[in-house]
Amino acid sequence: MLKSTIFREYDIRGVADVELLSGDIEVLGQAFGSYLRRNAGRKINLARDTRLSSQRLRDALLRGLRASGCDVTDLGVVPTPVLYYSVFHLKADGGVMITGSHNPPEFNGFKTVCGESTIHGEAIQELYRMIRTGDLDRGEGSEKSYDAVTPYVNEVASQFHFPRRIRVVVDAGNGTGGPVMHRILERLNADATEMFFEMDGRFPNHHPDPTVPKNLEALIAKVRETHADMGIAFDGDTDRIGAIDDHGAVIYGDQLMIIYGREILTRKPGATFIGEVKCSQLMYDDLAAHGGNPIMWKTGHSLIKAKMKETKAELAGEMSGHMFFADRYYGFDDALYAACRLMEIVANSGRPLSAQLEDLPRTVTTPEIRFDCPDELKFQVVKLAAAELQSRHKTLDVDGVRVLFPQGWGLVRASNTQPVLVMRFEATTEDLLRQYREEVEAVVKSAVARAAGVQPIAGKV
């Protein structure tokens, strides 16, 4: 029986060879197929990433989907956004992407689509209930294959006609993005240097997580060596983008939101944008100053997509590099498309990427700070820390606790995808940043001790 803890807020994820055993995944496939048939229909698209466990999980899930009576279209090994695209393109009733995303190689999981939306929250818990009670449909489904990459490349590449040639370095991290991005770049007015485009689930060069600065070192060096206009990095399943400017500086997700948002506002005054709790206050202030309507929301691709539909937002984005374009696109997170939009802005503006944000006020920020905390304790730790911080400062509780200091802010939240706590800080000076961080980390350390009791927790705050 699958553990309840792998059924997370917006996907299903665990250690592949320990928590995702083939027999259990076959039952999961039957449960999702049953859920899909009851809520949308029986046509489902299936895809997987390049991880070593993904083929086994695909075989097991396919058996379960067919046993539920679903007709399965197998896309093979493709980026997650190609799976999302295929649901629209083929008018399927849903889809499943087998992927561990940015998690360590031993992890894997499932992102599920019902209708045109990824399922999350109570819907994912409903799948667990169906498995636990045996509430499963039975039937005889079918299987066929389809090349979704070709129509995807044609549709994405046809949108972009750069007025000047862009020099770009792209690091695919040996994930799913390399082969597809190669085909897109061939169609663009770009001189491209391709790094680690060969798919390899062992990730031999570096882990494909562009939020970790160490993973960007090779890209930064190549951007400087080639005097490129920019560098682009993808995560393992290519739904998250990392960016490097022409000087080799990292452009974080909230900064990308400003660049994209400013351009959209030149065409769509008053447009709504969705950011998440880790995004800089500068982002919200700047989009509002340019006439936009920025909204702070919870972290997580499924939660963001639902909020976009509710508010009719043109763009949403996360610090992690998930960028969701409803403007000129379908509203799902797609790092390949986001890369093209960034190249387009630089090409059209006639200014380098480093100049796009030169008018922003200067603040000091940290990247995402993560440390290990068991899944069964992490939410309790955040609850305890929030109670203490709320007694001292004004806070926001959209997702975790965001502490509002006089000249900055700090955040503590529990990751929904990994057994970790996530923190981030911003202030007007280095001294204030250190002061804010020390206060929040001390509170979290105390909360960890109270939540754990005698149970040790790996890692340090």
Secondary structure as the mmCIF struct_conf table of DSSP 4:
data_model
#
loop_
_struct_conf.conf_type_id
_struct_conf.id
_struct_conf.beg_label_comp_id
_struct_conf.beg_label_asym_id
_struct_conf.beg_label_seq_id
_struct_conf.end_label_comp_id
_struct_conf.end_label_asym_id
_struct_conf.end_label_seq_id
HELX_RH_3T_P HELX_RH_3T_P1 SER A 4 ILE A 6
STRN STRN1 PHE A 7 PHE A 7
BEND BEND1 GLU A 9 ASP A 11
STRN STRN2 ILE A 12 VAL A 15
HELX_RH_AL_P HELX_RH_AL_P1 ALA A 16 GLU A 19
HELX_RH_AL_P HELX_RH_AL_P2 SER A 22 ASN A 39
TURN_TY1_P TURN_TY1_P1 ALA A 40 ALA A 40
BEND BEND2 ARG A 42 ARG A 42
STRN STRN3 LYS A 43 ARG A 48
BEND BEND3 THR A 50 THR A 50
TURN_TY1_P TURN_TY1_P2 LEU A 52 SER A 53
HELX_RH_AL_P HELX_RH_AL_P3 SER A 54 ALA A 67
TURN_TY1_P TURN_TY1_P3 SER A 68 GLY A 69
STRN STRN4 ASP A 71 VAL A 77
HELX_RH_AL_P HELX_RH_AL_P4 THR A 80 HIS A 89
TURN_TY1_P TURN_TY1_P4 LEU A 90 LYS A 91
BEND BEND4 ASP A 93 ASP A 93
STRN STRN5 GLY A 94 ILE A 98
TURN_TY1_P TURN_TY1_P5 SER A 101 HIS A 102
BEND BEND5 ASN A 103 ASN A 103
TURN_TY1_P TURN_TY1_P6 PRO A 105 GLU A 106
STRN STRN6 PHE A 107 CYS A 114
TURN_TY1_P TURN_TY1_P7 GLY A 115 GLU A 116
STRN STRN7 SER A 117 THR A 118
TURN_TY1_P TURN_TY1_P8 GLY A 121 GLY A 121
HELX_RH_AL_P HELX_RH_AL_P5 GLU A 122 THR A 133
TURN_TY1_P TURN_TY1_P9 GLY A 134 GLY A 134
STRN STRN8 SER A 142 SER A 145
HELX_RH_AL_P HELX_RH_AL_P6 VAL A 149 ALA A 157
TURN_TY1_P TURN_TY1_P10 SER A 158 GLN A 159
BEND BEND6 PRO A 163 ARG A 164
HELX_LH_PP_P HELX_LH_PP_P1 ARG A 165 ARG A 165
STRN STRN9 ILE A 166 ASP A 171
TURN_TY1_P TURN_TY1_P11 GLY A 173 ASN A 174
BEND BEND7 GLY A 175 THR A 176
HELX_RH_AL_P HELX_RH_AL_P7 GLY A 177 LEU A 185
TURN_TY1_P TURN_TY1_P12 GLU A 186 ARG A 187
BEND BEND8 LEU A 188 ASN A 189
STRN STRN10 ALA A 190 MET A 195
BEND BEND9 PHE A 196 PHE A 196
BEND BEND10 GLU A 198 GLU A 198
TURN_TY1_P TURN_TY1_P13 GLY A 201 ARG A 202
BEND BEND11 ASN A 205 HIS A 206
BEND BEND12 PRO A 208 PRO A 208
TURN_TY1_P TURN_TY1_P14 PRO A 210 THR A 211
BEND BEND13 VAL A 212 VAL A 212
HELX_RH_3T_P HELX_RH_3T_P2 PRO A 213 LEU A 216
HELX_RH_AL_P HELX_RH_AL_P8 GLU A 217 THR A 226
TURN_TY1_P TURN_TY1_P15 HIS A 227 HIS A 227
BEND BEND14 ASP A 229 ASP A 229
STRN STRN11 MET A 230 PHE A 234
TURN_TY1_P TURN_TY1_P16 GLY A 236 ASP A 237
BEND BEND15 THR A 238 THR A 238
STRN STRN12 ILE A 241 ILE A 244
TURN_TY1_P TURN_TY1_P17 ASP A 246 HIS A 247
BEND BEND16 GLY A 248 GLY A 248
STRN STRN13 VAL A 250 ILE A 251
HELX_RH_AL_P HELX_RH_AL_P9 GLY A 253 ARG A 267
BEND BEND17 LYS A 268 LYS A 268
TURN_TY1_P TURN_TY1_P18 PRO A 269 GLY A 270
STRN STRN14 THR A 272 GLU A 276
TURN_TY1_P TURN_TY1_P19 VAL A 277 LYS A 278
BEND BEND18 CYS A 279 CYS A 279
HELX_RH_AL_P HELX_RH_AL_P10 GLN A 281 ALA A 289
TURN_TY1_P TURN_TY1_P20 HIS A 290 GLY A 291
STRN STRN15 ASN A 293 TRP A 297
BEND BEND19 THR A 299 GLY A 300
HELX_RH_AL_P HELX_RH_AL_P11 HIS A 301 THR A 311
TURN_TY1_P TURN_TY1_P21 LYS A 312 LYS A 312
BEND BEND20 GLU A 314 GLU A 314
STRN STRN16 LEU A 315 GLY A 317
TURN_TY1_P TURN_TY1_P22 MET A 319 SER A 320
BEND BEND21 GLY A 321 GLY A 321
STRN STRN17 MET A 323 PHE A 325
TURN_TY1_P TURN_TY1_P23 ASP A 327 ARG A 328
BEND BEND22 TYR A 329 TYR A 329
BEND BEND23 GLY A 331 PHE A 332
STRN STRN18 ASP A 333 ASP A 333
HELX_RH_AL_P HELX_RH_AL_P12 ALA A 335 SER A 349
BEND BEND24 GLY A 350 ARG A 351
HELX_RH_3T_P HELX_RH_3T_P3 LEU A 353 ALA A 355
TURN_TY1_P TURN_TY1_P24 GLN A 356 ASP A 359
BEND BEND25 LEU A 360 LEU A 360
HELX_LH_PP_P HELX_LH_PP_P2 PRO A 361 ARG A 362
STRN STRN19 VAL A 364 THR A 365
STRN STRN20 ILE A 369 ASP A 372
HELX_RH_AL_P HELX_RH_AL_P13 ASP A 375 GLN A 390
TURN_TY1_P TURN_TY1_P25 SER A 391 ARG A 392
BEND BEND26 HIS A 393 HIS A 393
STRN STRN21 LYS A 394 LEU A 396
BEND BEND27 VAL A 398 GLY A 400
STRN STRN22 VAL A 401 PHE A 405
TURN_TY1_P TURN_TY1_P26 PRO A 406 GLN A 407
STRN STRN23 GLY A 408 ALA A 414
BEND BEND28 ASN A 416 PRO A 419
STRN STRN24 VAL A 420 ALA A 427
BEND BEND29 THR A 428 THR A 429
HELX_RH_AL_P HELX_RH_AL_P14 GLU A 430 ALA A 452
TURN_TY1_P TURN_TY1_P27 GLY A 453 VAL A 454
BEND BEND30 ALA A 458 GLY A 459
#
